[in-house]
Amino acid sequence: MAVDISDPAFIETLKRRERAGQKPSYLRLAIAVVLLIAYLVPFYYLFVTVFKTTDEYLRSSVLDLPTSLAPFWDNVVQAWTLGGMGRASINSMSYAVLGAGLATALAAGAAYGLTRLKLRSANAWFMLIFAGTLFPFQMFLVPLFFGFQRTGLINTWAGMVLVYTAICIPFPLLVLRGSFGAIAREIDEAARIEGASEWRVFASMILPNAKGPLIALFLIQFTFVWNDLLFSSILAGSPEVRSIMVALQALQGTYSSTGPNVVVTASLISSVPTVVLFIFLRRYFMSGLQLGT
């Protein structure tokens, strides 16, 4: 049935519906405010604790405002020196950068081969690589520990880079397989007609068209490696190669007499690199969230 959009009655009906849809829902607003407060309370606790001394923290309520901002630097110095966070930060940064970078690069090469080349049993190869994610990581710890012990990789920098690279490959492969598959194949064919090699097609045609997903995946895997405690506490517990999370755990256990304020300050320090990395790469990360487009 045709509708006369110039009819005043029809226009008034649309206006009434529009006004009804714009009425505020106080229940939803109240729920949103409660959830926001619940979300912000841990951050409030974090930022008031790092500005307290140990005595002030023990005397006052955990949510009381600090009396001064001066103790913050002393807490930073104690967390940095007592926990050995300088060496641990360098270790974790190298594990995260190399592990996430190598895993993303290897996953990109594998995804190119599975989607752009005519490989036999491509799906079987993909399932073989991805099958490792079907089991919890705890199942790998015992064989990894004894395998690293026999090969001399236990408590070594190379061993940690190797294990992080291996466990970080499947997820980027899953994502890039779909991302590379969505790129028009005419790009490959045109490049090959011009005499480009497969490496040239991969490096100059495919990778630039998947820049967003690649950076997003690197950031996700970097965060995973940086925050890992499971593998690093079992395979790299010595002070020379331990990660920042193991150092944070050791600070909480060994130097608990320094007070929760120092431990919380160390936790704040350990979160800085991932936050800074996300700030600088946020534009690519947001575009990379559209992984299939």
N, C-alpha and C positions, 0 to 999 in steps of 0.2 A: 504494500500500500504506500502510495506516495505521501510525503510529508512536506507541507509548506513551511520552509524554515523562516519565512518572513512573518508568519502568524504570531501575533503578540502573545497569545496563550501558550504557544509552543516555547517561545523564548522565555516566558515567565516560569514555565515548568523546568526548563534547563537551569535557570537561575536558582530556583528553590533547591534543586538537587545539588547544585554546586555549593550553596551555602550549608546544606545539610552535611556534605562531605568534608567541609572545612571546620565544623564544630570541634573544639578541642575535647579530647578524651582525658578527663582528669585521672581516671584509673590507670590508663597507660602511662600518663606522665608521672604518676606517683611510683609506679613500678620501675620506670626508667631511672628516676632519681634514686630509689633504693639500690638498684643494681649499680649505678654510678658510684654511690658512696661505698658500697661493698668492694668495688673494684679499686677505688682510690685509697682505702684504708691501709693496705700493705705498703703503698708508695709513701704515704704520710709517715708510717712507722719507720720506713727506711730513711727518709730525709731528716726526721727529728733525731734519730739514733746516732747518725754519723757526726752530729754536732755536740754530742755529750761525752763527758769523761766517764770512766768506769764508775767512780764514786757517785756521780750525778745519776747515772743510769740505774744504779742499785737503790738509791734513795728515793727517786721519783717514780711516778707511774710511767709505763712504757710509751704512753701517748702524750705525755706532757711536753710542752715546748721547751727547747733548750734555753739555758740562761745566757749562753754566749755562742758565737760562731767560731771562736778561737780553737777549741779542741779538735776541729776537723783535720787540720794539717797534722797534728800529733797522731791522730788515729791512722791517717794515711801512712805516715812514716813507720809506725809500729806494724801495721798490716804488711807493708812492703818488705820490711827487713826481717821480722820474725817469721813470716810465712815463706820467705824466699820467692816472692812473686815476680821479681825481675827475671830470673832465669826461667821460671815456669811460664811466664808470659811469652818469652821468646820461643820456648819449645812449642807451646800451644799455637802460636802464630805460624810457625813453620809447618806444624802438622796440618793446620786448617788450610793454609794457602796451598801447600803442595798436594795434600790429600784431596781437597775439594777441586783444585785445578786439574790435577791429573785424572781424577775420576770423571769430571765433566768432559775433558778432552777425549778420553778413551771412549766414553759413552757416545760422544758425538761421532767419532769414527765408526763405532759399531752400528749406530743408528743409520749412518749414511750407507754402510754396506747392506743393512737389512732392508732399507726402503728404496734406495736409488740404484742398486746393482741387482742383477738377476742371479741371486744366490740360491742354490738348491737348499731346501729345508730351512728357509729363513725363519719361519715361525718356530721351528724346533730349536734353532740356535737361541732365539730370543727367550723361549721358555726355559732353556737350560741355564741361561745367565740369570734370569729373573727368579728361578726356583729357590735361590738362597734366601729370598725375603719371606718365604712361606713359613720359615721357622724362627722362633725367637732368638735373639742374639746370645742369650745365656747358654744355648746349646753349643755354641761354637767355642766357648771359653776354655773348656777342658782340653779338647784337641789342639786348640791354638796354643795354649800354655805349654803343653808337652812338646808340640812341634817346634815352637820358638826356642824352648830349652835345648832341644837336641841340635838345632841348627845355629845356636849361638845368637839368636835375634832377641832373646829376652832382655829387657832393660836396655834396648838400643834405640837410637833415633831412627835408623833405617827401618827397623822392624815396625815402629809405630806408623811411619809414613806408608809402609806397605799395607798394613792391615786397614788403615783408614781409606786408602785408595781403593782397596778391594771391596769393602763394605759399602762404599758410596757410589759404586757404578750402577747397580740395578735401577734405582729410582730415576736418575737422569736419563738412562736408556729408555725407560718406559715413556717418559715425557717427550724426549726428542724423537722417538720413533713416530709418535703421532704428529709432532711439529714438522719434521722433515717430510713425512708423507703428505702433508697438506700443501707443500710447495709445488707449484706447477712443474711438470716434467719437461715442458718445452724449454725451460731454462737450461737444463742439462743438455738436451739435444742441440740447442743452438750453440752452446759452448763447445760441444764435441765436434760439431760441423766446422767450427772455426779452428779446430786443431788443439783444443785444450785437453790436457791430460786429466785423469780422474782426480788427482791431487789438486789440480788447478780448479776444477769444477767444485770440489768440496770446499776449498779454502776461499775462493773468490765469488762463488755463486750461492752456495748453501749456507755457510756460516753467517755471512752478513744478513741474510734473510731470517735468521733465527737468533739474532743478537739479544733480543729481550729475554726469551726463554733461557738462553745460555747463562746470562748474568743472574737471572732469578735463581736458577738451579745452583750456580756457584754460591750465591748468598745463603741458600737453604742448607747446602752441604757444609759450608764454612761454619754456620751456626751450630750444626749438629756436632761437628768435630770439636769445636771450641768448648761446647758444653758437655762433652762426653766425660763420664766418670767411670763407666763400666769397664771398658777395655783398658783405659790408661791406668786404672788402679791395680789391675791384675798383671798387665804386661809391661808396665813401666812405672814401678813404684819407687825407684831410686831417685834421690834428689837431682841428679844430673839430667835426667830425661823425663821427669814427671811433668804432667800438664798442670795448668793453672787450677783446674778443678781438684786435682789431687793435693796441690799445695793448699787450697782453701780447706779441704777436708782435714789435712794435717794441722793447719792453724786452729781449726775448731777443736781438735782433740788434744793436741800437745800443749797449746798455749791458751787453753780455755780460761786460765786465771786472769788473762788480760781483759776479759769482759766481752759481752756480746757486741758492744759498740765497735770494737776493733774487727770482729768477725763480719759484722754487717758492712763496715767500711770496705773490707776486702771483697765482699760480694759485689759492692757497688763498683769497685775498680775492675773486677773481672767482667762486668757487663758492658764496660765502655767500648771496647773494640767492635762488638757486634752492632751496637747502637750507632756508632760513627759510620761504620760500613754501610748500614742500611740508609742513613741520612744521605750519604754521597751517591748511593746507587738506587735511591727510591724511585727515580723516574724510570729506570730500566726495569726495576722490580715490578712496578705497577703494570707496565706494558707486558712484562713477561708472565703476569698472571693469566693473560689471555693465551694460554699455552697451545691451544689448538687452532688459533686463528692466524 
